[in-house]
């Protein structure tokens, strides 16, 4: 990784020189865009008041230009999406006119030192989070259509500017420590039920005891890797934690984990054309009805020294309740971060996903960008399942077979076991969100090395 960063650093030294004179280059691009249809100009200037009541505030305009998408009919998407609507084949921000628009607003942000306009650590953290996601997308973005431009130059132009904005937005370690535990705030708000109610299955809930060290919810260990590996890889700027709760409480949960670990044949030969490979035995011991599983997504940041840091900010809570060990026996809930609510100190910034709510999925989906080959085709959510039904679709097995991380409970992995109280004493001052294996995963990714390469070439951070 270090060699990769240094190689890119050589190139970035040239790019940083470009950054110093970027005003002239983007003015030329802006001249070309003046011939764009008036509707596109109006869309670019459409009101967005996420960071300030004034829609003309540069933070609002930057957010709108990079993260809010508009389909050919003028309908806007992604105004408060958890992740930017950018897929592997997306040309947005790379092709004109969106590329020139993005460069101009980033240039304005840098030239006017707009990072100094807002000092609220929470707002700075969220903008860093969102722009970081755009940077990482630009690194892994690859065209899928034959004859499509590579956009390598456009990606570098975008990355140079994003890296510098990200550097300027970075918080101190003390500021990151001061960020709110918004899960606790959400529980305290009374906005959410505290437990599953079979008589009100449509009502989302947040367990107050989810993070108690010796409470009924048990954190699953995937050491040395994250438990939810697929999630941690797709959204590498977040930490993912998995908790399980059997109806009998903490001891019953660990007893079940021990039963799985002791199962004599957890792996069997594949029954298809690859008998030299193994798969998880479909006859694993089953957990009882009433079992609950939670997937918690926590925001990751980097501080002004360039160190990756886990934070107490919860981005989403997904809970599956197995009311029956049968097909369609799951009730699913998701509670998700909302920027306006977070900035307004409402319910810890968390909101429940409605049962019929739909969205364009980022995780393992291609998105509507397939329509970019037809510039007049509207986007459509018709083919998408509601968010909560999609959860079941990805975890369609029955009982234990629906846990995609169930291999963590089986040999040759370590036995999941409880620890005595004194085990936690040396780290009693640490938060439950700290020490995630996801930080190690991110440190070894190419996109993180590239971002560091830009910083080192510019003399910033580290």
C-alpha positions as CSV (number, residue, x, y, z in Angstrom):
1,X,0.0,0.0,0.0
2,X,2.8,2.4,0.8
3,X,4.3,1.9,-2.6
4,X,1.0,2.6,-4.2
5,X,0.6,5.8,-2.3
6,X,4.1,7.0,-3.2
7,X,3.6,6.3,-6.8
8,X,0.4,8.3,-6.8
9,X,2.1,10.9,-4.8
10,X,4.5,11.6,-7.7
11,X,1.5,12.2,-10.0
12,X,-0.4,14.2,-7.4
13,X,2.5,16.7,-7.1
14,X,1.7,17.7,-10.6
15,X,-2.0,17.7,-9.9
16,X,-1.6,20.0,-6.9
17,X,0.0,22.6,-9.2
18,X,-3.1,22.3,-11.3
19,X,-5.2,22.9,-8.2
20,X,-3.5,26.2,-7.6
21,X,-4.6,27.5,-11.0
22,X,-7.9,25.6,-11.2
23,X,-10.0,28.8,-11.4
24,X,-8.9,29.5,-15.0
25,X,-9.6,25.9,-16.2
26,X,-13.1,25.7,-14.8
27,X,-14.0,29.0,-16.1
28,X,-13.4,27.6,-19.6
29,X,-15.6,24.7,-18.8
30,X,-18.3,27.0,-17.4
31,X,-18.4,28.9,-20.7
32,X,-19.2,25.6,-22.5
33,X,-22.0,24.9,-20.0
34,X,-23.8,28.2,-20.5
35,X,-25.4,26.7,-23.7
36,X,-27.1,23.9,-21.6
37,X,-30.9,24.0,-21.4
38,X,-32.4,26.4,-19.0
39,X,-34.0,23.6,-17.1
40,X,-30.6,22.1,-16.2
41,X,-29.5,25.5,-14.9
42,X,-32.6,25.8,-12.7
43,X,-32.0,22.3,-11.4
44,X,-28.4,23.1,-10.4
45,X,-29.6,26.2,-8.5
46,X,-32.6,24.5,-6.9
47,X,-33.1,25.2,-3.2
48,X,-31.3,23.0,-0.7
49,X,-31.2,24.0,3.0
50,X,-29.5,21.1,4.7
51,X,-26.7,23.0,6.3
52,X,-28.1,26.6,6.5
53,X,-31.5,28.2,6.0
54,X,-30.1,30.1,3.1
55,X,-30.2,27.9,0.0
56,X,-27.5,30.0,-1.6
57,X,-25.0,29.1,1.2
58,X,-22.1,27.3,-0.4
59,X,-22.4,24.3,1.8
60,X,-25.9,23.8,0.6
61,X,-24.9,24.3,-3.0
62,X,-22.0,21.9,-2.7
63,X,-24.2,19.2,-1.2
64,X,-26.8,19.7,-3.9
65,X,-24.3,19.6,-6.7
66,X,-22.6,16.4,-5.6
67,X,-25.3,14.4,-3.8
68,X,-28.7,15.3,-5.1
69,X,-29.6,13.6,-8.4
70,X,-32.3,14.6,-10.9
71,X,-33.8,12.4,-13.5
72,X,-34.6,13.7,-17.1
73,X,-38.1,14.6,-16.0
74,X,-36.9,17.0,-13.2
75,X,-37.7,14.7,-10.3
76,X,-35.0,14.9,-7.6
77,X,-33.7,11.9,-5.6
78,X,-31.2,11.6,-2.8
79,X,-32.0,14.7,-0.9
80,X,-31.5,12.8,2.4
81,X,-30.2,9.4,1.3
82,X,-27.8,7.6,3.6
83,X,-25.4,7.1,0.7
84,X,-24.9,9.0,-2.5
85,X,-26.8,7.7,-5.5
86,X,-23.7,6.8,-7.4
87,X,-23.2,3.3,-8.9
88,X,-20.2,1.6,-10.6
89,X,-21.4,2.7,-14.1
90,X,-22.6,6.2,-13.1
91,X,-21.3,9.0,-15.4
92,X,-22.7,11.8,-13.1
93,X,-20.0,14.1,-11.8
94,X,-17.6,12.8,-14.6
95,X,-19.5,13.7,-17.8
96,X,-20.7,17.2,-18.6
97,X,-22.5,19.3,-17.5
98,X,-22.4,17.8,-14.0
99,X,-18.6,17.5,-14.0
100,X,-18.0,21.2,-14.7
101,X,-20.6,22.2,-12.2
102,X,-19.0,20.0,-9.5
103,X,-15.5,21.4,-10.2
104,X,-16.7,25.0,-10.1
105,X,-18.5,24.6,-6.7
106,X,-15.5,22.8,-5.3
107,X,-13.2,25.5,-6.6
108,X,-15.3,28.2,-5.0
109,X,-15.3,26.3,-1.7
110,X,-11.5,26.1,-1.7
111,X,-10.8,29.6,-2.9
112,X,-13.1,31.2,-0.4
113,X,-12.1,28.9,2.5
114,X,-15.7,28.0,3.0
115,X,-14.8,25.4,5.5
116,X,-14.5,28.3,8.0
117,X,-18.2,29.3,7.5
118,X,-19.6,26.5,9.7
119,X,-17.9,25.4,12.9
120,X,-20.5,23.0,14.2
121,X,-18.6,19.7,14.6
122,X,-21.7,17.6,13.8
123,X,-22.3,19.4,10.4
124,X,-18.6,19.3,9.6
125,X,-18.5,15.6,10.3
126,X,-21.5,14.8,8.1
127,X,-20.2,16.8,5.2
128,X,-16.9,15.0,5.5
129,X,-18.7,11.7,5.6
130,X,-20.7,12.5,2.4
131,X,-17.8,13.9,0.4
132,X,-15.6,11.0,1.5
133,X,-18.2,8.7,0.0
134,X,-18.1,10.5,-3.3
135,X,-14.3,10.3,-3.3
136,X,-14.3,6.6,-2.7
137,X,-16.9,6.1,-5.4
138,X,-14.7,7.9,-7.9
139,X,-11.8,5.6,-7.1
140,X,-13.7,2.3,-7.8
141,X,-15.9,3.6,-10.6
142,X,-15.5,1.7,-13.8
143,X,-17.4,1.9,-17.0
144,X,-19.4,-1.2,-18.1
145,X,-20.4,-0.2,-21.6
146,X,-18.3,-0.9,-24.6
147,X,-16.6,2.2,-26.0
148,X,-17.4,4.3,-23.0
149,X,-14.7,6.9,-22.0
150,X,-12.6,5.9,-18.9
151,X,-13.0,9.4,-17.5
152,X,-9.6,9.0,-15.8
153,X,-8.8,12.7,-16.1
154,X,-12.1,13.8,-14.9
155,X,-11.8,11.4,-11.9
156,X,-8.5,12.9,-11.0
157,X,-9.8,16.5,-11.3
158,X,-12.6,15.6,-8.9
159,X,-10.4,13.6,-6.5
160,X,-7.8,16.4,-6.1
161,X,-10.4,18.9,-5.0
162,X,-12.3,16.5,-2.8
163,X,-9.1,15.5,-1.0
164,X,-8.3,19.1,-0.2
165,X,-11.9,19.9,1.0
166,X,-11.9,16.7,3.1
167,X,-8.5,17.8,4.7
168,X,-9.9,21.1,5.6
169,X,-13.1,19.7,7.1
170,X,-11.3,17.2,9.3
171,X,-12.1,17.5,13.1
172,X,-9.6,17.3,15.9
173,X,-9.6,14.1,18.0
174,X,-11.3,16.1,20.8
175,X,-14.0,17.3,18.5
176,X,-14.7,13.7,17.3
177,X,-14.9,12.6,21.0
178,X,-17.5,15.3,21.6
179,X,-19.9,14.0,18.8
180,X,-23.2,12.8,20.2
181,X,-24.2,9.3,21.0
182,X,-27.3,9.7,18.9
183,X,-28.6,6.2,19.6
184,X,-28.9,7.1,23.3
185,X,-30.5,10.4,22.3
186,X,-33.0,8.6,20.1
187,X,-34.0,6.2,22.9
188,X,-34.3,9.0,25.4
189,X,-36.5,11.0,23.0
190,X,-39.4,8.5,23.5
191,X,-40.0,8.6,19.7
192,X,-39.5,4.8,19.4
193,X,-40.9,1.8,21.2
194,X,-38.4,0.0,23.5
195,X,-39.2,-3.5,22.4
196,X,-40.9,-5.6,19.8
197,X,-44.7,-5.7,20.2
198,X,-46.4,-8.6,18.3
199,X,-49.7,-6.7,18.6
200,X,-48.2,-3.7,16.7
201,X,-45.8,-5.3,14.2
202,X,-45.6,-2.2,12.2
203,X,-44.0,-0.2,15.0
204,X,-40.2,0.2,14.9
205,X,-38.3,-0.1,18.1
206,X,-34.9,0.7,19.7
207,X,-33.8,-1.5,22.6
208,X,-32.4,0.7,25.4
209,X,-30.2,-2.2,26.6
210,X,-28.7,-3.0,23.1
211,X,-25.2,-1.9,24.1
212,X,-25.1,-3.0,27.8
213,X,-21.9,-5.0,28.4
214,X,-23.8,-7.7,30.2
215,X,-27.2,-7.2,28.8
216,X,-29.4,-9.6,26.9
217,X,-28.0,-8.5,23.5
218,X,-24.8,-10.3,22.6
219,X,-22.2,-8.7,20.2
220,X,-20.9,-11.2,17.7
221,X,-17.2,-11.3,17.2
222,X,-15.7,-11.8,13.7
223,X,-12.1,-11.3,14.8
224,X,-9.9,-10.5,13.0
225,X,-12.4,-9.4,10.3
226,X,-15.6,-7.5,10.6
227,X,-18.7,-9.7,11.2
228,X,-20.8,-8.2,8.4
229,X,-18.0,-8.5,5.8
230,X,-20.1,-7.7,2.8
231,X,-21.5,-4.5,4.4
232,X,-18.1,-3.4,5.7
233,X,-16.6,-3.9,2.2
234,X,-19.4,-2.0,0.3
235,X,-19.5,0.8,2.9
236,X,-16.0,0.9,4.1
237,X,-16.4,4.3,5.8
238,X,-18.7,2.8,8.4
239,X,-18.3,0.3,11.2
240,X,-20.8,-2.6,11.4
241,X,-21.8,-4.4,14.6
242,X,-24.0,-7.5,14.8
243,X,-26.0,-8.3,17.9
244,X,-28.1,-11.4,18.7
245,X,-30.7,-11.9,21.4
246,X,-32.5,-15.1,22.1
247,X,-35.7,-15.1,24.2
248,X,-33.9,-16.6,27.1
249,X,-31.5,-13.7,27.4
250,X,-27.7,-13.5,27.5
251,X,-26.9,-17.0,28.9
252,X,-29.3,-18.7,26.5
253,X,-27.7,-16.8,23.6
254,X,-24.2,-17.9,24.5
255,X,-25.4,-21.5,25.1
256,X,-26.8,-21.5,21.6
257,X,-23.5,-20.2,20.2
258,X,-21.7,-23.0,22.0
259,X,-24.2,-25.5,20.5
260,X,-23.4,-24.2,17.0
261,X,-19.7,-24.3,17.6
262,X,-19.9,-27.9,18.9
263,X,-21.9,-29.1,15.9
264,X,-20.0,-32.1,14.6
265,X,-20.3,-31.4,10.8
266,X,-20.7,-27.6,10.3
267,X,-19.4,-27.8,6.7
268,X,-20.4,-30.3,4.0
269,X,-19.2,-30.9,0.4
270,X,-21.0,-28.8,-2.2
271,X,-23.8,-30.8,-3.7
272,X,-23.3,-29.4,-7.2
273,X,-20.4,-29.4,-9.6
274,X,-17.7,-28.4,-7.1
275,X,-17.5,-31.3,-4.6
276,X,-13.9,-30.3,-3.7
277,X,-15.5,-27.2,-2.0
278,X,-17.6,-26.9,1.1
279,X,-20.7,-25.1,2.1
280,X,-22.4,-24.5,5.5
281,X,-24.5,-27.5,6.6
282,X,-28.2,-26.6,6.1
283,X,-29.0,-28.7,9.1
284,X,-27.4,-26.5,11.7
285,X,-29.1,-26.4,15.1
286,X,-31.9,-23.9,14.9
287,X,-32.5,-20.9,17.2
288,X,-36.0,-20.5,18.7
289,X,-38.8,-18.3,17.6
290,X,-38.6,-14.9,19.2
291,X,-34.9,-14.5,18.4
292,X,-33.8,-11.0,17.4
293,X,-30.8,-9.9,15.3
294,X,-29.6,-6.3,15.0
295,X,-27.1,-4.8,12.5
296,X,-25.8,-1.4,13.6
297,X,-23.9,0.9,11.2
298,X,-21.7,3.5,12.9
299,X,-20.1,6.5,11.2
300,X,-16.3,6.4,10.7
301,X,-14.2,9.6,10.3
302,X,-10.6,10.6,10.0
303,X,-9.2,13.4,12.3
304,X,-7.0,16.3,11.4
305,X,-3.9,14.1,11.8
306,X,-5.2,11.6,9.2
307,X,-6.1,8.9,11.7
308,X,-9.2,6.8,11.1
309,X,-11.5,7.0,14.1
310,X,-14.7,5.2,15.0
311,X,-17.5,7.6,16.2
312,X,-20.6,7.2,18.4
313,X,-22.8,8.4,15.6
314,X,-25.3,5.7,14.5
315,X,-26.1,5.8,10.8
316,X,-28.6,3.0,10.8
317,X,-30.2,0.2,12.9
318,X,-31.6,-2.8,11.2
319,X,-33.5,-5.3,13.4
320,X,-35.0,-8.6,12.3
321,X,-37.4,-10.4,14.7
322,X,-38.1,-14.1,14.0
323,X,-41.6,-14.3,15.2
324,X,-41.7,-17.8,13.6
325,X,-39.0,-20.2,12.3
326,X,-40.6,-20.5,8.9
327,X,-40.7,-18.9,5.5
328,X,-42.0,-15.3,5.8
329,X,-41.4,-15.6,9.6
330,X,-39.4,-12.4,9.9
331,X,-40.5,-8.8,10.9
332,X,-37.9,-6.3,9.7
333,X,-37.3,-2.7,10.9
334,X,-34.9,0.0,9.9
335,X,-34.2,3.2,11.7
336,X,-31.9,5.5,9.8
337,X,-29.9,8.8,10.1
338,X,-31.6,11.9,8.8
339,X,-29.5,15.0,8.4
340,X,-32.3,17.6,9.1
341,X,-33.3,15.7,12.2
342,X,-29.7,15.3,13.4
343,X,-28.9,19.0,12.9
344,X,-32.2,19.9,14.5
345,X,-31.5,17.7,17.6
346,X,-34.7,15.8,16.9
347,X,-34.9,12.1,18.1
348,X,-31.1,11.8,17.9
349,X,-31.3,12.4,14.2
350,X,-32.9,9.0,13.6
351,X,-36.1,8.2,11.8
352,X,-38.0,4.9,11.1
353,X,-38.3,3.6,7.6
354,X,-42.0,3.3,6.6
355,X,-43.4,-0.1,5.6
356,X,-44.1,1.1,2.0
357,X,-41.0,3.3,1.6
358,X,-38.9,2.7,-1.5
359,X,-35.5,3.9,-2.6
360,X,-32.8,3.2,-5.1
361,X,-30.6,0.6,-3.5
362,X,-26.8,1.1,-3.5
363,X,-25.9,-2.3,-1.9
364,X,-25.5,-5.0,-4.6
365,X,-27.7,-3.1,-7.1
366,X,-26.9,-1.4,-10.4
367,X,-29.3,1.5,-9.8
368,X,-31.2,3.5,-12.5
369,X,-28.1,4.7,-14.2
370,X,-28.8,2.0,-16.9
371,X,-31.1,4.7,-18.3
372,X,-28.3,7.1,-18.9
373,X,-28.0,5.6,-22.3
374,X,-31.4,7.2,-23.0
375,X,-31.2,10.9,-21.8
376,X,-35.0,11.3,-21.8
377,X,-35.9,8.1,-19.8
378,X,-37.3,8.8,-16.4
379,X,-36.1,7.0,-13.3
380,X,-38.6,4.6,-11.8
381,X,-38.9,2.9,-8.4
382,X,-41.5,0.5,-9.7
383,X,-39.2,-2.5,-10.0
384,X,-37.9,-2.0,-6.4
385,X,-39.2,-3.7,-3.4
386,X,-40.0,-1.6,-0.3
387,X,-36.8,-1.2,1.8
388,X,-38.0,-3.5,4.6
389,X,-39.0,-6.2,2.2
390,X,-35.6,-6.0,0.5
391,X,-34.1,-6.9,3.9
392,X,-36.0,-10.2,3.9
393,X,-35.1,-10.8,0.2
394,X,-31.4,-10.6,1.1
395,X,-31.9,-12.8,4.1
396,X,-34.4,-15.2,2.6
397,X,-33.4,-18.3,4.5
398,X,-35.3,-19.8,7.4
399,X,-34.0,-19.0,10.9
400,X,-30.3,-19.5,11.3
401,X,-29.9,-20.0,7.5
402,X,-31.0,-16.4,7.0
403,X,-27.9,-15.1,8.9
404,X,-25.3,-14.4,6.3
405,X,-22.7,-14.1,9.0
406,X,-23.5,-17.5,10.6
407,X,-20.1,-18.9,9.6
408,X,-18.6,-16.8,12.4
409,X,-20.3,-19.2,14.9
410,X,-18.7,-22.3,13.4
411,X,-15.4,-24.0,13.6
412,X,-12.6,-23.3,12.7
413,X,-13.6,-19.8,14.0
414,X,-13.2,-19.1,17.6
415,X,-15.9,-19.9,20.0
416,X,-18.2,-17.0,20.9
417,X,-18.2,-16.8,24.6
418,X,-18.9,-14.4,27.4
419,X,-16.2,-12.7,29.5
420,X,-16.2,-12.0,33.2
421,X,-16.7,-8.5,34.4
422,X,-13.0,-7.9,35.1
423,X,-12.3,-8.5,31.4
424,X,-13.9,-5.2,30.5
425,X,-12.4,-3.1,33.3
426,X,-9.2,-2.0,31.5
427,X,-11.3,-0.5,28.7
428,X,-14.2,0.7,30.8
429,X,-13.7,4.3,29.6
430,X,-14.0,3.3,25.9
431,X,-17.3,3.4,24.1
432,X,-19.0,0.4,22.7
433,X,-18.4,1.7,19.2
434,X,-14.6,1.8,19.5
435,X,-12.0,-0.9,18.5
436,X,-13.9,-2.0,15.4
437,X,-12.1,-4.4,13.0
438,X,-13.6,-2.2,10.2
439,X,-10.9,0.4,10.9
440,X,-8.2,-2.1,10.0
441,X,-10.0,-3.1,6.9
442,X,-10.2,0.5,5.7
443,X,-6.5,1.1,6.4
444,X,-5.6,-1.5,3.9
445,X,-7.8,-0.4,1.1
446,X,-6.5,1.3,-2.1
447,X,-9.0,4.2,-1.8
448,X,-7.6,5.1,1.6
449,X,-4.1,4.9,0.4
450,X,-4.9,7.1,-2.6
451,X,-6.5,9.8,-0.4
452,X,-3.4,9.7,1.8
453,X,-1.3,10.1,-1.3
454,X,-3.0,13.3,-2.2
455,X,-2.6,14.7,1.3
456,X,1.1,13.8,1.5
457,X,1.8,15.4,-1.9
458,X,0.1,18.6,-0.8
459,X,1.9,18.6,2.5
460,X,-1.4,18.3,4.5
461,X,-2.2,15.9,7.3
462,X,0.2,13.4,8.8
